[in-house]
Amino acid sequence: MNANDMQQADFFRTRYEEMKTQAQDWQSAWKELAKYIAPTRGFFDGDRPCDGRKIDHRTLIDSDPLLAVEILSAGMVSGLTSPSRSWFELSLSDSQQMKQHGVRAWLHEVRRRMEEVFSRSNVYNTLHGFYQEIAVFGTAAFLLEEDPERVVSCRAFTAGEYVLECDEKGRVNSFGREFWMTPAQMQSQFGLDALPLSVRRAAQEKRGGWCKVLHVIVPNPQADAHKLDVAYMPYISAYFTPQGQLLRRGGYREFPVIAARWEVRSSSDIYGRGPGWKALGDVKMLQKMQKTKLVALDKNTNPPMMVSANVQGEVNLLPGGLTRYSGSGADAAVKPAYQVPVDLNALEQSIERVKQTIKSQFFADVFLMISAQNFSNMTATEVAERHQEKMLVLGPVLERLKNELLDPLIERTFAIMFRRGVVPLPPACVQGQEMKVQYVSLIAQAQKQSGMSALQQGIAFTSSLAQGNPQVLDKINFDAALEEGLDMLGVSPRVLRSDEETRQLRSQREQLLQAQAAAADNA
């Protein structure tokens, strides 16, 4: 390794150590969250690769917290990024250009191809784990890479496996991780000549074992948009050994790590806090209450016994068992050492209240609202309104996920598709236009539909006034109201005719009515 490689390796190792130091204060909280809420997640110091971690069932007696996390992650997948229905639409900043049929057709085809890329890759599987991670630990991340076969592919991470850093605006822009590879895997990915001597020998001799590798992605201080060389890309990436030997150096045109936080306490926080942080105390209390209940049940069904000295032989405590004794009086007997009066109904009610609190913390009641409540006496409108009210609770979280998860995911995927020629050629009028993303998932629609009641009430109020003075209807642009309402309902704009088509249709209808009126007068 030459002097330049050693200098670069020192730079990357220093950057990684800085990020790792900042993450140390969060490690203890992540370990506790993993222990009580996500026993199969998290990778911390001392963990070995490919090691089946045992779940401590002496600590985790009640599985309701784990089920609440599953419900939240499944609800986020189906409600925010469903693989079975469209969850985003593409548009242009220029609304006039959007009305052209060729532009709409191009945007529709781009979205269709992007959805196909997501389906062919492991994006949706990664998102399911992503939502579990962010719900428990408050922070989640995955790496979105180019793939020669599937266009894109994802590598998911778990808490403790990676470290992050933010820029002055609070946006994640640096990433580092430690992971393990076999000598054969290192040879395949980096080439035999790049490996340290000991690893090279192990690879040549086909020996097993695990070797630690570090990976860092940081902004490139030498970035130059006018140069195409990898060394001048906006982000630089490096793989190196803990001893400082550089294995490979590369670059990215976009930050390839999709990292999001559930919520942050301040703009200086690098990592976030999620529902798991708030529910941890309740989860611990639930496990202790379940232990208390089991001990009480055990003492009631199999209490500790007192045996007098007059009892002969072994005491038979089985149902129908016979124990002989000699003597008389109350002392010559086998009886419980003490009685444990337990109000199991009160204990069960307390446990159930704690469970409901945990479910509420993980928004399980939001996603299971329709099935968990009785709406037999409600109209469909009332059910929809309650559903929207529940979804509005997630509003701040969803806005952060839009900025830190969905927008970067779509932008990075579109850029990769464009470079690989997967995106169809755009119409000439689209050149230089800014593309916008509109989210039309179930949750996004529920949030938008909260404004439907105001629109409907406004139209109804205007209609009531029109009974006294029809001229008030002139103040309402019913075409605009229709478009606004359909947008709130998540109806695709492709179903609407263009303004020109609408004018032609209305003109033809007016001419037909005039012809019919003229024919009636002549008759």
Contacts in CASP RR format, 6 or more apart in sequence:
PFRMAT RR
TARGET T0000
AUTHOR 0000-0000-0000
METHOD contacts of the structure
MODEL  1
MNANDMQQADFFRTRYEEMKTQAQDWQSAWKELAKYIAPTRGFFDGDRPC
DGRKIDHRTLIDSDPLLAVEILSAGMVSGLTSPSRSWFELSLSDSQQMKQ
HGVRAWLHEVRRRMEEVFSRSNVYNTLHGFYQEIAVFGTAAFLLEEDPER
VVSCRAFTAGEYVLECDEKGRVNSFGREFWMTPAQMQSQFGLDALPLSVR
RAAQEKRGGWCKVLHVIVPNPQADAHKLDVAYMPYISAYFTPQGQLLRRG
GYREFPVIAARWEVRSSSDIYGRGPGWKALGDVKMLQKMQKTKLVALDKN
TNPPMMVSANVQGEVNLLPGGLTRYSGSGADAAVKPAYQVPVDLNALEQS
IERVKQTIKSQFFADVFLMISAQNFSNMTATEVAERHQEKMLVLGPVLER
LKNELLDPLIERTFAIMFRRGVVPLPPACVQGQEMKVQYVSLIAQAQKQS
GMSALQQGIAFTSSLAQGNPQVLDKINFDAALEEGLDMLGVSPRVLRSDE
ETRQLRSQREQLLQAQAAAADNA
1 9 0 8 1.000
1 245 0 8 1.000
1 246 0 8 1.000
5 245 0 8 1.000
5 246 0 8 1.000
6 244 0 8 1.000
6 246 0 8 1.000
8 238 0 8 1.000
8 246 0 8 1.000
8 249 0 8 1.000
9 238 0 8 1.000
9 240 0 8 1.000
9 244 0 8 1.000
9 245 0 8 1.000
9 246 0 8 1.000
10 244 0 8 1.000
12 214 0 8 1.000
12 216 0 8 1.000
12 218 0 8 1.000
12 238 0 8 1.000
12 240 0 8 1.000
12 246 0 8 1.000
13 214 0 8 1.000
13 240 0 8 1.000
13 244 0 8 1.000
15 174 0 8 1.000
15 216 0 8 1.000
15 218 0 8 1.000
16 163 0 8 1.000
16 176 0 8 1.000
16 214 0 8 1.000
16 216 0 8 1.000
18 165 0 8 1.000
19 163 0 8 1.000
19 164 0 8 1.000
19 165 0 8 1.000
19 174 0 8 1.000
19 176 0 8 1.000
20 163 0 8 1.000
22 163 0 8 1.000
22 165 0 8 1.000
22 270 0 8 1.000
23 160 0 8 1.000
23 163 0 8 1.000
23 164 0 8 1.000
23 270 0 8 1.000
23 271 0 8 1.000
26 271 0 8 1.000
27 44 0 8 1.000
27 45 0 8 1.000
27 160 0 8 1.000
29 277 0 8 1.000
30 42 0 8 1.000
30 44 0 8 1.000
30 137 0 8 1.000
30 159 0 8 1.000
30 160 0 8 1.000
31 44 0 8 1.000
32 280 0 8 1.000
33 136 0 8 1.000
33 137 0 8 1.000
33 159 0 8 1.000
33 276 0 8 1.000
33 277 0 8 1.000
33 280 0 8 1.000
34 41 0 8 1.000
34 42 0 8 1.000
34 44 0 8 1.000
34 136 0 8 1.000
34 137 0 8 1.000
34 159 0 8 1.000
35 56 0 8 1.000
35 59 0 8 1.000
36 59 0 8 1.000
36 60 0 8 1.000
36 65 0 8 1.000
36 280 0 8 1.000
36 283 0 8 1.000
36 284 0 8 1.000
36 287 0 8 1.000
37 65 0 8 1.000
37 66 0 8 1.000
37 69 0 8 1.000
37 136 0 8 1.000
37 276 0 8 1.000
37 279 0 8 1.000
37 280 0 8 1.000
37 283 0 8 1.000
38 66 0 8 1.000
38 69 0 8 1.000
38 132 0 8 1.000
38 136 0 8 1.000
38 137 0 8 1.000
39 53 0 8 1.000
39 55 0 8 1.000
39 56 0 8 1.000
39 60 0 8 1.000
39 66 0 8 1.000
40 53 0 8 1.000
40 55 0 8 1.000
41 132 0 8 1.000
41 133 0 8 1.000
41 136 0 8 1.000
41 137 0 8 1.000
41 158 0 8 1.000
41 159 0 8 1.000
42 137 0 8 1.000
42 158 0 8 1.000
42 159 0 8 1.000
42 160 0 8 1.000
42 161 0 8 1.000
43 158 0 8 1.000
43 159 0 8 1.000
43 160 0 8 1.000
43 161 0 8 1.000
44 160 0 8 1.000
47 53 0 8 1.000
48 210 0 8 1.000
49 179 0 8 1.000
49 180 0 8 1.000
49 210 0 8 1.000
59 287 0 8 1.000
60 66 0 8 1.000
60 287 0 8 1.000
61 287 0 8 1.000
61 290 0 8 1.000
61 291 0 8 1.000
61 294 0 8 1.000
62 286 0 8 1.000
62 287 0 8 1.000
62 290 0 8 1.000
62 355 0 8 1.000
64 286 0 8 1.000
64 355 0 8 1.000
64 358 0 8 1.000
64 359 0 8 1.000
65 279 0 8 1.000
65 283 0 8 1.000
65 286 0 8 1.000
65 358 0 8 1.000
65 362 0 8 1.000
67 364 0 8 1.000
68 279 0 8 1.000
68 358 0 8 1.000
68 359 0 8 1.000
68 361 0 8 1.000
68 362 0 8 1.000
68 364 0 8 1.000
69 132 0 8 1.000
69 135 0 8 1.000
69 136 0 8 1.000
69 362 0 8 1.000
70 132 0 8 1.000
71 359 0 8 1.000
71 362 0 8 1.000
71 364 0 8 1.000
71 367 0 8 1.000
71 368 0 8 1.000
72 131 0 8 1.000
72 132 0 8 1.000
72 135 0 8 1.000
72 275 0 8 1.000
72 362 0 8 1.000
72 363 0 8 1.000
72 364 0 8 1.000
72 367 0 8 1.000
73 128 0 8 1.000
73 129 0 8 1.000
73 131 0 8 1.000
73 132 0 8 1.000
73 135 0 8 1.000
74 128 0 8 1.000
74 367 0 8 1.000
75 131 0 8 1.000
75 367 0 8 1.000
76 127 0 8 1.000
76 131 0 8 1.000
77 83 0 8 1.000
77 124 0 8 1.000
77 127 0 8 1.000
77 128 0 8 1.000
77 131 0 8 1.000
78 84 0 8 1.000
78 442 0 8 1.000
79 87 0 8 1.000
79 441 0 8 1.000
79 442 0 8 1.000
79 443 0 8 1.000
80 87 0 8 1.000
80 398 0 8 1.000
80 401 0 8 1.000
80 406 0 8 1.000
80 441 0 8 1.000
80 442 0 8 1.000
80 443 0 8 1.000
80 444 0 8 1.000
81 87 0 8 1.000
81 124 0 8 1.000
81 127 0 8 1.000
81 406 0 8 1.000
81 441 0 8 1.000
82 441 0 8 1.000
82 442 0 8 1.000
83 118 0 8 1.000
83 119 0 8 1.000
83 124 0 8 1.000
86 111 0 8 1.000
86 115 0 8 1.000
86 440 0 8 1.000
86 492 0 8 1.000
87 439 0 8 1.000
87 440 0 8 1.000
87 441 0 8 1.000
87 444 0 8 1.000
88 111 0 8 1.000
88 406 0 8 1.000
88 410 0 8 1.000
88 437 0 8 1.000
88 438 0 8 1.000
88 439 0 8 1.000
88 440 0 8 1.000
88 441 0 8 1.000
89 107 0 8 1.000
89 111 0 8 1.000
89 437 0 8 1.000
89 438 0 8 1.000
89 439 0 8 1.000
89 440 0 8 1.000
89 492 0 8 1.000
89 493 0 8 1.000
90 107 0 8 1.000
90 108 0 8 1.000
90 110 0 8 1.000
90 111 0 8 1.000
90 435 0 8 1.000
90 436 0 8 1.000
90 437 0 8 1.000
90 438 0 8 1.000
91 98 0 8 1.000
91 107 0 8 1.000
91 435 0 8 1.000
91 436 0 8 1.000
91 437 0 8 1.000
91 438 0 8 1.000
91 493 0 8 1.000
92 98 0 8 1.000
92 103 0 8 1.000
92 107 0 8 1.000
92 430 0 8 1.000
92 433 0 8 1.000
92 434 0 8 1.000
92 435 0 8 1.000
92 436 0 8 1.000
93 433 0 8 1.000
93 434 0 8 1.000
93 435 0 8 1.000
93 436 0 8 1.000
94 433 0 8 1.000
97 103 0 8 1.000
97 429 0 8 1.000
97 430 0 8 1.000
97 433 0 8 1.000
98 104 0 8 1.000
98 107 0 8 1.000
98 493 0 8 1.000
99 498 0 8 1.000
99 499 0 8 1.000
99 500 0 8 1.000
100 427 0 8 1.000
100 429 0 8 1.000
100 498 0 8 1.000
101 498 0 8 1.000
102 427 0 8 1.000
103 427 0 8 1.000
103 429 0 8 1.000
103 430 0 8 1.000
104 493 0 8 1.000
104 494 0 8 1.000
106 424 0 8 1.000
106 426 0 8 1.000
106 427 0 8 1.000
106 430 0 8 1.000
108 494 0 8 1.000
109 424 0 8 1.000
110 414 0 8 1.000
110 423 0 8 1.000
110 424 0 8 1.000
113 417 0 8 1.000
113 422 0 8 1.000
113 423 0 8 1.000
113 424 0 8 1.000
114 410 0 8 1.000
114 413 0 8 1.000
114 414 0 8 1.000
114 417 0 8 1.000
117 150 0 8 1.000
117 151 0 8 1.000
117 152 0 8 1.000
117 413 0 8 1.000
117 417 0 8 1.000
117 422 0 8 1.000
118 124 0 8 1.000
118 413 0 8 1.000
120 150 0 8 1.000
120 151 0 8 1.000
121 147 0 8 1.000
121 150 0 8 1.000
121 151 0 8 1.000
121 152 0 8 1.000
121 153 0 8 1.000
121 154 0 8 1.000
122 150 0 8 1.000
122 153 0 8 1.000
122 154 0 8 1.000
123 152 0 8 1.000
123 154 0 8 1.000
123 409 0 8 1.000
125 154 0 8 1.000
126 142 0 8 1.000
126 154 0 8 1.000
126 156 0 8 1.000
129 140 0 8 1.000
129 156 0 8 1.000
130 140 0 8 1.000
130 142 0 8 1.000
130 156 0 8 1.000
130 258 0 8 1.000
130 260 0 8 1.000
130 405 0 8 1.000
131 140 0 8 1.000
133 139 0 8 1.000
133 140 0 8 1.000
133 141 0 8 1.000
133 157 0 8 1.000
133 158 0 8 1.000
133 159 0 8 1.000
134 140 0 8 1.000
134 260 0 8 1.000
134 261 0 8 1.000
134 262 0 8 1.000
134 274 0 8 1.000
135 262 0 8 1.000
135 274 0 8 1.000
135 275 0 8 1.000
135 276 0 8 1.000
135 362 0 8 1.000
136 159 0 8 1.000
136 274 0 8 1.000
136 275 0 8 1.000
136 276 0 8 1.000
137 159 0 8 1.000
137 274 0 8 1.000
137 276 0 8 1.000
138 261 0 8 1.000
138 262 0 8 1.000
138 263 0 8 1.000
138 271 0 8 1.000
138 272 0 8 1.000
138 273 0 8 1.000
138 274 0 8 1.000
138 276 0 8 1.000
138 277 0 8 1.000
139 159 0 8 1.000
139 164 0 8 1.000
139 259 0 8 1.000
139 260 0 8 1.000
139 261 0 8 1.000
139 262 0 8 1.000
139 271 0 8 1.000
139 272 0 8 1.000
140 157 0 8 1.000
140 259 0 8 1.000
140 260 0 8 1.000
141 157 0 8 1.000
141 162 0 8 1.000
141 164 0 8 1.000
141 172 0 8 1.000
141 175 0 8 1.000
141 257 0 8 1.000
141 258 0 8 1.000
141 259 0 8 1.000
141 260 0 8 1.000
142 154 0 8 1.000
142 155 0 8 1.000
142 156 0 8 1.000
142 157 0 8 1.000
142 257 0 8 1.000
142 258 0 8 1.000
143 154 0 8 1.000
143 155 0 8 1.000
143 157 0 8 1.000
143 175 0 8 1.000
143 256 0 8 1.000
143 257 0 8 1.000
143 258 0 8 1.000
144 152 0 8 1.000
144 153 0 8 1.000
144 154 0 8 1.000
144 256 0 8 1.000
144 257 0 8 1.000
144 258 0 8 1.000
144 409 0 8 1.000
144 412 0 8 1.000
144 413 0 8 1.000
145 152 0 8 1.000
145 153 0 8 1.000
145 154 0 8 1.000
145 155 0 8 1.000
145 256 0 8 1.000
146 152 0 8 1.000
146 153 0 8 1.000
146 416 0 8 1.000
146 420 0 8 1.000
147 153 0 8 1.000
151 413 0 8 1.000
151 416 0 8 1.000
151 417 0 8 1.000
151 420 0 8 1.000
151 422 0 8 1.000
152 412 0 8 1.000
152 413 0 8 1.000
152 416 0 8 1.000
157 177 0 8 1.000
161 177 0 8 1.000
161 178 0 8 1.000
161 179 0 8 1.000
162 175 0 8 1.000
162 176 0 8 1.000
162 177 0 8 1.000
163 175 0 8 1.000
163 176 0 8 1.000
163 177 0 8 1.000
164 172 0 8 1.000
164 174 0 8 1.000
164 175 0 8 1.000
164 176 0 8 1.000
164 257 0 8 1.000
164 259 0 8 1.000
164 270 0 8 1.000
164 271 0 8 1.000
165 172 0 8 1.000
165 173 0 8 1.000
165 174 0 8 1.000
165 175 0 8 1.000
165 218 0 8 1.000
165 270 0 8 1.000
166 172 0 8 1.000
166 173 0 8 1.000
166 174 0 8 1.000
166 270 0 8 1.000
167 173 0 8 1.000
167 219 0 8 1.000
170 267 0 8 1.000
170 268 0 8 1.000
171 404 0 8 1.000
172 255 0 8 1.000
172 257 0 8 1.000
172 259 0 8 1.000
172 270 0 8 1.000
172 404 0 8 1.000
173 218 0 8 1.000
173 219 0 8 1.000
173 255 0 8 1.000
174 216 0 8 1.000
174 217 0 8 1.000
174 218 0 8 1.000
174 219 0 8 1.000
175 216 0 8 1.000
175 217 0 8 1.000
175 218 0 8 1.000
175 257 0 8 1.000
175 259 0 8 1.000
176 214 0 8 1.000
176 215 0 8 1.000
176 216 0 8 1.000
176 217 0 8 1.000
177 214 0 8 1.000
177 215 0 8 1.000
178 212 0 8 1.000
178 213 0 8 1.000
178 214 0 8 1.000
179 212 0 8 1.000
179 213 0 8 1.000
179 215 0 8 1.000
180 210 0 8 1.000
180 211 0 8 1.000
180 212 0 8 1.000
180 213 0 8 1.000
181 189 0 8 1.000
181 210 0 8 1.000
181 211 0 8 1.000
181 213 0 8 1.000
182 208 0 8 1.000
182 209 0 8 1.000
182 210 0 8 1.000
182 211 0 8 1.000
183 195 0 8 1.000
183 199 0 8 1.000
183 200 0 8 1.000
183 202 0 8 1.000
183 203 0 8 1.000
183 207 0 8 1.000
183 208 0 8 1.000
183 209 0 8 1.000
183 211 0 8 1.000
184 203 0 8 1.000
184 206 0 8 1.000
184 208 0 8 1.000
186 195 0 8 1.000
186 199 0 8 1.000
186 203 0 8 1.000
186 211 0 8 1.000
186 213 0 8 1.000
186 247 0 8 1.000
187 195 0 8 1.000
187 200 0 8 1.000
187 203 0 8 1.000
189 239 0 8 1.000
189 248 0 8 1.000
190 239 0 8 1.000
190 247 0 8 1.000
190 248 0 8 1.000
192 200 0 8 1.000
192 203 0 8 1.000
192 204 0 8 1.000
194 246 0 8 1.000
194 247 0 8 1.000
194 248 0 8 1.000
195 203 0 8 1.000
195 247 0 8 1.000
196 241 0 8 1.000
196 243 0 8 1.000
196 245 0 8 1.000
199 211 0 8 1.000
202 208 0 8 1.000
202 209 0 8 1.000
211 241 0 8 1.000
212 241 0 8 1.000
212 242 0 8 1.000
213 239 0 8 1.000
213 240 0 8 1.000
213 241 0 8 1.000
213 247 0 8 1.000
214 239 0 8 1.000
214 240 0 8 1.000
214 241 0 8 1.000
214 242 0 8 1.000
215 237 0 8 1.000
215 238 0 8 1.000
215 239 0 8 1.000
216 237 0 8 1.000
216 238 0 8 1.000
216 240 0 8 1.000
217 235 0 8 1.000
217 236 0 8 1.000
217 237 0 8 1.000
217 252 0 8 1.000
217 255 0 8 1.000
217 256 0 8 1.000
217 257 0 8 1.000
218 235 0 8 1.000
218 236 0 8 1.000
219 234 0 8 1.000
219 235 0 8 1.000
219 236 0 8 1.000
220 231 0 8 1.000
220 232 0 8 1.000
220 233 0 8 1.000
220 234 0 8 1.000
220 235 0 8 1.000
220 236 0 8 1.000
220 251 0 8 1.000
222 231 0 8 1.000
222 232 0 8 1.000
223 232 0 8 1.000
223 233 0 8 1.000
223 234 0 8 1.000
223 235 0 8 1.000
224 232 0 8 1.000
225 234 0 8 1.000
230 249 0 8 1.000
230 250 0 8 1.000
230 251 0 8 1.000
233 250 0 8 1.000
233 251 0 8 1.000
233 252 0 8 1.000
233 253 0 8 1.000
234 252 0 8 1.000
234 253 0 8 1.000
234 254 0 8 1.000
234 255 0 8 1.000
235 251 0 8 1.000
235 252 0 8 1.000
235 253 0 8 1.000
235 254 0 8 1.000
235 255 0 8 1.000
235 256 0 8 1.000
236 249 0 8 1.000
236 250 0 8 1.000
236 251 0 8 1.000
236 252 0 8 1.000
237 249 0 8 1.000
237 250 0 8 1.000
237 251 0 8 1.000
237 252 0 8 1.000
237 256 0 8 1.000
238 246 0 8 1.000
238 247 0 8 1.000
238 248 0 8 1.000
238 249 0 8 1.000
238 250 0 8 1.000
239 246 0 8 1.000
239 247 0 8 1.000
239 248 0 8 1.000
239 249 0 8 1.000
240 246 0 8 1.000
240 247 0 8 1.000
241 247 0 8 1.000
253 415 0 8 1.000
253 419 0 8 1.000
254 408 0 8 1.000
254 411 0 8 1.000
254 412 0 8 1.000
254 415 0 8 1.000
255 408 0 8 1.000
255 412 0 8 1.000
256 412 0 8 1.000
258 404 0 8 1.000
258 405 0 8 1.000
258 408 0 8 1.000
258 409 0 8 1.000
258 412 0 8 1.000
259 404 0 8 1.000
260 400 0 8 1.000
260 401 0 8 1.000
260 404 0 8 1.000
260 405 0 8 1.000
261 269 0 8 1.000
261 271 0 8 1.000
261 272 0 8 1.000
261 273 0 8 1.000
261 400 0 8 1.000
261 404 0 8 1.000
262 272 0 8 1.000
262 273 0 8 1.000
262 274 0 8 1.000
262 275 0 8 1.000
262 397 0 8 1.000
262 400 0 8 1.000
263 272 0 8 1.000
263 273 0 8 1.000
263 274 0 8 1.000
263 396 0 8 1.000
263 397 0 8 1.000
263 400 0 8 1.000
264 271 0 8 1.000
264 272 0 8 1.000
264 273 0 8 1.000
265 272 0 8 1.000
265 273 0 8 1.000
275 361 0 8 1.000
275 362 0 8 1.000
275 363 0 8 1.000
276 283 0 8 1.000
276 361 0 8 1.000
276 362 0 8 1.000
278 361 0 8 1.000
279 357 0 8 1.000
279 358 0 8 1.000
279 361 0 8 1.000
279 362 0 8 1.000
282 354 0 8 1.000
282 357 0 8 1.000
282 358 0 8 1.000
282 361 0 8 1.000
283 358 0 8 1.000
285 354 0 8 1.000
286 351 0 8 1.000
286 354 0 8 1.000
286 355 0 8 1.000
286 358 0 8 1.000
289 347 0 8 1.000
289 350 0 8 1.000
289 351 0 8 1.000
289 354 0 8 1.000
290 351 0 8 1.000
292 347 0 8 1.000
293 344 0 8 1.000
293 347 0 8 1.000
293 348 0 8 1.000
293 351 0 8 1.000
296 340 0 8 1.000
296 342 0 8 1.000
296 344 0 8 1.000
296 347 0 8 1.000
297 342 0 8 1.000
297 344 0 8 1.000
299 340 0 8 1.000
299 342 0 8 1.000
300 340 0 8 1.000
300 342 0 8 1.000
302 317 0 8 1.000
303 336 0 8 1.000
303 337 0 8 1.000
303 338 0 8 1.000
303 339 0 8 1.000
303 340 0 8 1.000
304 336 0 8 1.000
304 337 0 8 1.000
304 338 0 8 1.000
305 315 0 8 1.000
305 317 0 8 1.000
305 334 0 8 1.000
305 335 0 8 1.000
305 336 0 8 1.000
305 337 0 8 1.000
306 334 0 8 1.000
306 335 0 8 1.000
306 336 0 8 1.000
306 337 0 8 1.000
307 315 0 8 1.000
307 334 0 8 1.000
308 325 0 8 1.000
308 331 0 8 1.000
308 332 0 8 1.000
308 333 0 8 1.000
308 334 0 8 1.000
310 325 0 8 1.000
310 326 0 8 1.000
310 327 0 8 1.000
310 331 0 8 1.000
310 332 0 8 1.000
311 323 0 8 1.000
311 324 0 8 1.000
311 325 0 8 1.000
311 332 0 8 1.000
311 333 0 8 1.000
311 334 0 8 1.000
312 324 0 8 1.000
312 325 0 8 1.000
312 326 0 8 1.000
313 323 0 8 1.000
313 324 0 8 1.000
314 323 0 8 1.000
315 323 0 8 1.000
315 334 0 8 1.000
316 322 0 8 1.000
316 323 0 8 1.000
323 334 0 8 1.000
325 332 0 8 1.000
325 333 0 8 1.000
325 334 0 8 1.000
326 332 0 8 1.000
356 365 0 8 1.000
359 365 0 8 1.000
363 393 0 8 1.000
363 394 0 8 1.000
365 372 0 8 1.000
365 390 0 8 1.000
366 390 0 8 1.000
366 391 0 8 1.000
366 393 0 8 1.000
366 394 0 8 1.000
369 386 0 8 1.000
369 387 0 8 1.000
369 390 0 8 1.000
370 383 0 8 1.000
370 387 0 8 1.000
375 382 0 8 1.000
375 383 0 8 1.000
375 386 0 8 1.000
378 386 0 8 1.000
384 449 0 8 1.000
385 453 0 8 1.000
387 446 0 8 1.000
388 446 0 8 1.000
388 447 0 8 1.000
388 449 0 8 1.000
388 450 0 8 1.000
389 450 0 8 1.000
391 443 0 8 1.000
391 446 0 8 1.000
391 447 0 8 1.000
392 446 0 8 1.000
392 447 0 8 1.000
392 450 0 8 1.000
394 443 0 8 1.000
395 447 0 8 1.000
398 443 0 8 1.000
398 444 0 8 1.000
398 447 0 8 1.000
402 439 0 8 1.000
406 437 0 8 1.000
406 439 0 8 1.000
407 437 0 8 1.000
410 437 0 8 1.000
414 423 0 8 1.000
414 435 0 8 1.000
417 423 0 8 1.000
440 490 0 8 1.000
440 492 0 8 1.000
445 488 0 8 1.000
445 489 0 8 1.000
445 490 0 8 1.000
448 487 0 8 1.000
448 488 0 8 1.000
448 489 0 8 1.000
448 490 0 8 1.000
449 488 0 8 1.000
449 489 0 8 1.000
451 488 0 8 1.000
452 485 0 8 1.000
452 488 0 8 1.000
452 489 0 8 1.000
455 481 0 8 1.000
455 484 0 8 1.000
455 485 0 8 1.000
455 488 0 8 1.000
459 476 0 8 1.000
459 481 0 8 1.000
462 472 0 8 1.000
462 473 0 8 1.000
462 475 0 8 1.000
462 476 0 8 1.000
463 473 0 8 1.000
465 472 0 8 1.000
466 472 0 8 1.000
466 473 0 8 1.000
479 502 0 8 1.000
483 493 0 8 1.000
483 496 0 8 1.000
486 493 0 8 1.000
486 495 0 8 1.000
486 496 0 8 1.000
487 493 0 8 1.000
497 505 0 8 1.000
END
